[in-house]
Amino acid sequence: MQYGYFDDRNKEYVITTPKTPYPWINYLGSQEYFSMISNTAGGYSFYKDAKLRRITRYRYNNVPLDLGGGRYYYINDGGDVWSPGWAPAKKELENYECRHGMGYTKITGARGGIETGITFFVPLNTNAEVHKVVVKNTSNQKKRIKLFSFVEWCLWNAWDDQTNFQRNYNTGEVEIKGSVIYHKTEYKERRNHYAFFSVNAPIAGFDSDRESFLGTYNGFENPQAVLAGKSNNSVADGWHPIASHCLEIELEPGEARDYVFLLGYVENSQEEKWESKNVIN
């Protein structure tokens, strides 16, 4: 079976099915911020050190493969829930394409009159991963949809994050301001760095607690908040901190909207940690 081909003109490898034998990975970044991204948007991000400055969580040897972790997007189109990268919702797509290029990956999925293309890249001199999301109504009817983002924070030390649960379940901490969700675990106590996930648009809601987003008995393929079409505005306190935005989008036939999501890392000196008492600078 053929899973893709080389596009020599654009210097890209084009993957035409999400069901590759194993996740086919691209490497983003060239200076200090790096990301691994699969053809279904799995993988993880880190700053300089993949063990000690892991930004997003990744589950090795997971079942099913390459699920849980990554940077995921969900669309709720009148109750039809799907993901542009196929995973994690795993609904069949009418069109799918992944283009792995030099330092960027573009994943496009279409279903039910909505086409969504997401370009992932790490700009030079920037400690962040950019997700440019373009949502287009390809039908002849007006569309009102919900777009949900999702990343799961790693509690910095990748080994400790997967082993020291008695401690980790008590340390997770977040802060939400407007359309920005901050991961600030141990920033107040002993760290000089934090991470954030933002979008350049007003949001209808957010979640920062994994169980509130997924539901107690649901998985990444069918999050409770996405199925309900409404975020819970949960604020994580320990347990499993995440970052998820909910955007309400209205599109006329043929209309497209662009959004920019930013997954980033900030490191401050001790003197610059605080803008004012207990307020992150």
Sequence and secondary structure as in RCSB ss.txt:
>XXXX:A:sequence
MQYGYFDDRNKEYVITTPKTPYPWINYLGSQEYFSMISNTAGGYSFYKDAKLRRITRYRYNNVPLDLGGGRYYYI
NDGGDVWSPGWAPAKKELENYECRHGMGYTKITGARGGIETGITFFVPLNTNAEVHKVVVKNTSNQKKRIKLFSF
VEWCLWNAWDDQTNFQRNYNTGEVEIKGSVIYHKTEYKERRNHYAFFSVNAPIAGFDSDRESFLGTYNGFENPQA
VLAGKSNNSVADGWHPIASHCLEIELEPGEARDYVFLLGYVENSQEEKWESKNVIN
>XXXX:A:secstr
   EEEETTTTEEEE  S  SS  EEEE SSSEEEEEETTS EEEEES TTTTEEE B TT SSTT SBS EEEE
EETTEEE TTSTTTT   SEEEEEEETTEEEEEEEETTEEEEEEEE  TT SEEEEEEEEEE SSS EEEEEEEE
EEEEEE HHHHHH HHHHTTT BEEEETTEEEE TTTTTT SEEEEEEESS  SEEEEEHHHHH TT  TTS HH
HHHT    B  BSS EEEEEEEEEEE TT EEEEEEEEEEEE  GGGSEEETTEE 
